[in-house]
Amino acid sequence: MDLAKFFHTNGGIGDTSYSSNSGLQRMGVMKTKGVIERAISDLCRSNGNFLKTLVIADLGCSSGPNTLLVGSMVIDAVAKTSLELGLKFPEVQINLNDLPTNDFNTIFKALHEHQENKTTEEIIDEHHPPICYFTGVPGSFYRRLFPANSLHFVHSSYSLQWLSQLPELEEINKGLIYLSSTTPESVSKAYYEQFQKDFLAFLTCRAEEIMGGGRMVLTLGARITDACGEKSYQLWRPLAMALQEMVFEGLVDEAKLDSFNLPLYTASPTEIVNLVESEGSFTLDHLESFEVNWEAWKRKSYDNDSSQLKDTECHVIAHGVAKGIRAAIESLVSDHFGEAIVNDVFTRYEKFLIERMSTEKKEAVVSITISLTKKTDI
Ligand SMILES: C[S@@+](CC[C@H](N)C(=O)[O-])C[C@H]1O[C@@H](n2cnc3c(N)ncnc32)[C@H](O)[C@@H]1O
């Protein structure tokens, strides 16, 4: 299964789009604001006088408000540091990357509208934030995307937990769709080996593209301890239960469920540190892990679009989580099981989430952020 051929978050700006259902990822990126600002400030200070153009890339940008959030954080940090150093603002080129199936049109339409809304005074005011040029770069970030030594700063959020493909599995992960404490050891090992291969390929490609002294800030869905990620399965167990129920009712073939596994790996801090060290091109400046509560997926517009649900807190949150997960993985579910059952799958998913949340109120997604500097002596 080559993910690059069909995997995409839901495009557009409608009710089931990633754009309207990515509040949790947005909150995660907001939590890393300080790390991004520090990396940009250090970068500008170490390149001081010669930085006329700052070239950055956001890898796995998707489409929606989060796509532009990172760009605006970088622009603000560049402006602040330039003012502190008394230097002219550099021009900024922002390369937005995702798989070719991503909805790039929605991003560029939003950017165009944003530009149109600027006043002429804003555009010609030399004290106004740096001039920015945007480009779209379709392709997998597990391969080379840019010319050698052409980037100053790379960012990626909530994308690197997605593997390039599902690993070959020797055993069936019976009734499950991701790693849990009852998953066969050979399955967990195959997943980790695929993550190792992919993460090393990512680092090697970026090592060629980022110039010496350049920075990279990566945020991944992850796990905190080195034990198998039972906690990260809390998001996926209700989805497995929804599919099991559909097998029981004869709506989904059992073998079809047995062959469905998410091409996703939630790494631990130790695994990430070891891979950065073994690849060897980057210095690890900073690592932090944090949690974002599922509540962040709750939508403000909920009151208008869910009259059939009882208005209790866990119903509201479960509705938001189901929409957030659907916006991210609907293409995986419909590619494997067919489009016809997608609504049913996510309605049942929401029902099992509500059951789970009525006992476990404070569920969260674990994230890890690392800040890296490309070594100059290699
Ligand atoms: C959950 S979204 C994150 C989007 C955004 N960065 C954010 O923080 O909200 C994950 C994105 O990673 C992209 N992605 C997954 N694998 C990729 C790959 N190999 N190359 C480029 N993009 C990839 C997906 O298409 C999707 O748009």
PDBQT file of the ligand as one rigid body, heavy atoms in Angstrom, charges set to zero:
ROOT
HETATM    1  C1  LIG A 401      -2.812  15.522  10.445  1.00  0.00    +0.000 C 
HETATM    2  S1  LIG A 401      -2.315  16.387   9.020  1.00  0.00    +0.000 S 
HETATM    3  C2  LIG A 401      -1.329  17.686   9.710  1.00  0.00    +0.000 C 
HETATM    4  C3  LIG A 401      -1.495  18.963   8.957  1.00  0.00    +0.000 C 
HETATM    5  C4  LIG A 401      -0.866  20.215   9.570  1.00  0.00    +0.000 C 
HETATM    6  N1  LIG A 401       0.585  20.137   9.526  1.00  0.00    +0.000 N 
HETATM    7  C5  LIG A 401      -1.342  20.477  10.973  1.00  0.00    +0.000 C 
HETATM    8  O1  LIG A 401      -0.509  20.516  11.895  1.00  0.00    +0.000 OA
HETATM    9  O2  LIG A 401      -2.546  20.659  11.164  1.00  0.00    +0.000 OA
HETATM   10  C6  LIG A 401      -1.063  15.291   8.351  1.00  0.00    +0.000 C 
HETATM   11  C7  LIG A 401      -0.656  15.689   6.945  1.00  0.00    +0.000 C 
HETATM   12  O3  LIG A 401       0.540  14.972   6.603  1.00  0.00    +0.000 OA
HETATM   13  C8  LIG A 401       0.462  14.644   5.221  1.00  0.00    +0.000 C 
HETATM   14  N2  LIG A 401       1.401  13.562   4.935  1.00  0.00    +0.000 N 
HETATM   15  C9  LIG A 401       1.379  12.288   5.394  1.00  0.00    +0.000 A 
HETATM   16  N3  LIG A 401       2.401  11.586   4.874  1.00  0.00    +0.000 NA
HETATM   17  C10 LIG A 401       3.088  12.446   4.071  1.00  0.00    +0.000 A 
HETATM   18  C11 LIG A 401       4.250  12.315   3.260  1.00  0.00    +0.000 A 
HETATM   19  N4  LIG A 401       4.913  11.150   3.173  1.00  0.00    +0.000 N 
HETATM   20  N5  LIG A 401       4.693  13.403   2.579  1.00  0.00    +0.000 NA
HETATM   21  C12 LIG A 401       4.040  14.598   2.667  1.00  0.00    +0.000 A 
HETATM   22  N6  LIG A 401       2.924  14.778   3.426  1.00  0.00    +0.000 NA
HETATM   23  C13 LIG A 401       2.455  13.709   4.119  1.00  0.00    +0.000 A 
HETATM   24  C14 LIG A 401      -1.004  14.260   5.056  1.00  0.00    +0.000 C 
HETATM   25  O4  LIG A 401      -1.386  14.265   3.697  1.00  0.00    +0.000 OA
HETATM   26  C15 LIG A 401      -1.699  15.316   5.897  1.00  0.00    +0.000 C 
HETATM   27  O5  LIG A 401      -2.053  16.453   5.149  1.00  0.00    +0.000 OA
ENDROOT
TORSDOF 0
